[in-house]
Amino acid sequence: MRKHILTATIAVMVLLLTACSGSNSESASASSDTKAEQGSVEAENEDDKEPQSETGDLPNGETAAVSSEEEGALAKEDNSGAEKSKDNTSSKDITFEKTVFIDNDECSITINEIDESDLFGFYSLKTTFENKSSEKTYMFSVEDAYINGVKADPFFATEVNPGKKANEGISFNRSELEKNGIVDFTDIEITFEVYNTHDYEDNVAKETIHLYPYGEENAAKFTRDAVDTDTVLADDENVTIILTGCEKDDEWENYLAHIYLVNKTDQKLMFSVEDASINGYMADPFFAAELDAGKCEFTNLSWPYTTLQENGIEEVEEIAVHFTVHDSEEYETSYLDEEYTLNP
């Protein structure tokens, strides 16, 4: 009897062990199938991703991929900005080539190239001045200069020792000219004077040259359009004088009356002001202008801030000026002699 009971117990245990083994095999198989499916899904997701290139920084030390297309777009924007910066210098291509403008037994002047924006942002003519004398020191100076017919004094002069050369830049304040509407310098007119440093009467050259940066056929003369704020003081067959505005100079606190002048004659003219007053107090400004035939100029009547302080003037309400215009060579020949009252 005990033998039969033992045999039955063993049989039951065998059956239970077999059932557990089958269950574990099915679980392992299911787990394996699940992992295979997950691996397949991940592989598909990897295939769907866009190719990536270099990474860009994000806040908190994170990084983000930048695609090659985005890099190309950024590079294009950078190049566009560089082109815009370049375009600020001029809207045309300069065709000027190195030219010898003055050449005699005593001296020579050669303009080598044009720098549209030098170290200081000026429009500069890179020039070589040669002193051919074996014993005299010469002063090379610019007596007059005009750009598109508008006076633009570079305030230039340089000494060159006997038998030597000097490379210098004749520089024009581009921002001042652009402010008044002169953007492309199509016709640069310069009157050079060369003389003995120790004897002004010993003059070895005085010539007027024209330089055409874009070719003579593209030269243009400046014309100014009237604006509503203009105050026309004089406008006849000989001269034009227009007050274009008044302001206090931010840097020096001088008081400025902006003036536009035109010489319509075929003679060189001298413009001057005398017997001026501000708010009834006598106060002559710093002013003098000399214009060649057919030329114009933007200039100022300038009163030092000390003049206003000394007269207790806090606000300019009225300016009285007496303008005279004479022939530069024959002072007796007068073209204008009038007094004007300005109300800024």
C-alpha angles and dihedrals in degrees: 000000000000089000091057092048092051092049091052092049092052091050092053092050091050090052092050093049091050092051093051092049092052092049092051091050091052092049092050091048092050091048091050092050091049092052091049091052092049091050090052092050092049091050090052091050091051090053091053094055120104117244112261135211135184119350128242125213122256129187118288093027095292121140134215129198119247114208122227090245091056090049089053091051092050092049090050091052091050091051091048090054091050090052091051091051090051092049090059090075097059142336093226139053116255114235098180117128131195110291136184104221102173125027125159138136093283107038148354135208120202125181106209105182147337122250107196093197118018128187090291096041094257127137102249135193108208103219139180117213117195127195108201094181117110095211113017130082111221131207114217110201142168109233097180136000133185133182115204086342095307118119112250112170113199091190090226132169133142136178122227122193123229113292093003139115131216131200111211139158122238100211132198125196099244096186092058092051094045089051087063096046102268104128108146113047099216100159122030113186119189131177110207124198124190121188144155108281090221097041119037091190089062094084116172100177141013116166139149116224134187123215119193110196093190098030130282091268089064096050114127133188119228119246123184123218117221118247131203094249094058119117108203109210099172133003120162139126091291110038146004124210118181129177104217098180148314131239145150114259107245094211103045100013091232117150114245132196107194113221133189116204132191128189108205096174130090091242134080108257135203118215118198142165128217139169093027125169139183119212088344096308118118108249123156115202129221102262142137129143133184119190132188120229114293094006135122139204142198108217143145144241100224128199118187115239088239089065090058092045094050091053095043093243113158097162126029109227103160136018124191117195134175111213123199127182122193140171106267093224099035108039092186090068105088126191099175138014111166141135120224135190117216126197108195 
